[in-house]
Amino acid sequence: MAHTPSSPVCFLQETQDSLKYSNESANLNQTSTMSTEETLHDLITANHILHHHNVLDAYGHISVRNPTNPSRFFLSYSLAPALISSASDLVEYHISDASPVNSTAKGYSERFIHSEILKQYPNVKSIVHSHSEAVLPYTVSGVPLQAAFHIAGFLGLHSPIHRQ
């Protein structure tokens, strides 16, 4: 199942189209017809595509829900996206607490972001987390994001400022 799309959007659309879920409701028991092996291959490919198109830098990462056990997810073990080359570079985590399933490897501390989103939204199959230099200043300045051109219209009229 080789993917060689020209953009991350194309890859994500192909992945979405290839997944056929047995139950479309928000139910953790839903499963995919995609095998774990295919999912891991696509996750490795997604890392490379997102790196190649500068969506992710060395500190960004993408996770995917396990298609055969939706209470778990896969994420690389603390490696830059461009360096992930095999399933051995990936770790499976429990969504409930972001603990590793079969290893002592802790991996990215941001795995908790992935697990909390996957826990809250059972229909979400994949999470991308990055440290975009274009967005980071807004996270510490107290200045809300504001759409400045038509493509940024998805921000709406008001963007919340999240404080810890």
C-alpha positions in Angstrom: 0.0 0.0 0.0 2.5 2.6 -1.1 1.5 6.3 -1.0 3.3 8.8 -3.1 1.0 11.8 -3.1 2.2 15.3 -3.9 0.9 17.0 -0.7 0.0 16.2 2.9 -3.6 17.1 2.1 -3.6 14.5 -0.7 -2.1 11.9 1.6 -4.6 12.6 4.4 -7.5 12.4 1.9 -6.3 9.1 0.5 -5.9 7.7 4.0 -9.4 8.9 4.9 -10.9 7.4 1.8 -9.1 4.1 2.4 -10.4 3.7 5.9 -13.8 2.0 6.1 -15.1 1.9 9.7 -17.6 -0.8 10.7 -19.4 1.7 13.1 -19.5 5.4 12.3 -20.9 6.4 15.8 -18.6 7.8 18.5 -17.8 4.4 19.9 -14.5 3.1 21.1 -15.4 -0.3 19.8 -15.3 0.7 16.2 -12.7 -1.0 14.0 -11.1 -0.4 10.7 -10.6 -2.8 7.7 -7.1 -1.4 7.5 -4.5 -3.7 9.1 -2.1 -2.6 11.8 0.8 -3.2 9.4 -0.8 -0.9 6.8 -1.5 1.7 9.4 2.1 1.7 10.6 3.4 2.0 7.0 1.1 4.9 6.4 2.2 6.6 9.7 5.8 6.3 8.6 4.9 7.7 5.2 2.9 10.5 6.8 5.9 11.5 8.9 8.0 11.8 5.8 5.4 13.7 3.8 4.8 16.2 6.7 8.5 16.7 7.1 9.1 17.1 3.3 6.4 19.8 3.0 7.7 21.6 6.1 4.5 21.0 8.0 6.6 19.4 10.8 10.1 20.4 11.9 12.4 18.0 13.9 10.1 18.4 17.0 6.7 17.8 15.4 4.9 14.5 15.3 1.8 12.7 14.0 0.0 9.9 15.8 -2.7 7.4 14.6 -5.3 5.4 16.5 -4.7 1.6 16.3 -7.2 0.3 13.8 -7.7 -3.0 15.5 -7.7 -1.7 19.1 -9.2 1.9 19.2 -8.2 2.3 22.8 -4.5 2.6 21.8 -2.5 4.8 19.4 0.9 4.8 17.7 3.4 7.6 17.8 7.1 7.7 17.0 9.6 7.3 19.8 11.1 10.7 20.2 12.5 10.8 16.7 12.4 13.6 14.1 9.8 12.8 11.4 12.5 12.5 8.7 14.4 9.8 10.7 11.5 7.4 11.2 12.2 4.4 9.0 10.5 1.3 10.4 7.8 0.1 12.8 10.5 -0.3 15.4 10.7 3.5 15.5 7.1 3.6 16.7 5.6 3.0 20.1 2.0 2.0 21.0 0.4 3.8 23.8 -2.8 3.5 25.8 -5.3 6.3 25.1 -6.5 6.2 28.7 -3.2 7.5 30.2 -0.6 7.7 27.4 1.4 4.9 29.0 3.4 2.6 26.6 1.7 -0.7 25.9 4.8 -3.0 25.5 7.8 -1.0 26.5 9.4 1.2 29.1 10.1 3.9 26.4 8.3 7.1 27.4 8.8 8.9 24.1 7.5 12.4 23.5 6.0 14.2 26.6 3.4 15.6 24.2 2.0 12.1 23.8 -0.5 13.2 26.6 -1.9 15.8 24.1 -2.5 13.0 21.6 -4.1 10.7 24.2 -6.4 13.4 25.6 -7.7 14.4 22.1 -8.2 10.8 21.1 -10.0 10.1 24.4 -12.2 13.1 24.1 -13.0 12.6 20.4 -13.5 8.8 19.5 -14.0 9.6 15.8 -10.6 11.3 15.5 -8.1 8.8 13.9 -4.9 10.9 13.8 -3.3 13.9 15.5 -0.6 16.2 14.2 1.3 18.3 16.8 3.9 20.9 15.7 5.8 23.9 17.1 5.1 26.3 14.3 7.4 29.3 14.5 4.7 31.4 12.9 2.2 30.5 15.7 4.4 30.2 18.8 4.6 34.0 19.5 0.8 34.1 19.8 0.9 31.5 22.6 2.9 33.7 25.0 2.0 37.3 24.0 -1.6 37.5 25.1 -2.5 38.8 21.6 -5.3 36.9 19.9 -4.8 35.6 16.4 -6.8 37.6 13.9 -7.5 36.8 10.2 -5.5 39.1 8.0 -6.3 37.6 4.6 -9.0 35.5 3.1 -7.3 32.1 3.6 -7.1 32.7 7.4 -10.9 33.1 7.5 -11.2 29.8 9.3 -10.0 31.6 12.5 -13.4 33.4 12.7 -13.9 36.7 14.4 -12.3 35.7 17.7 -9.7 33.2 18.6 -9.4 32.2 22.2 -6.2 32.7 24.2 -5.5 29.6 26.3 -3.8 30.0 29.6 -2.3 27.3 31.7 
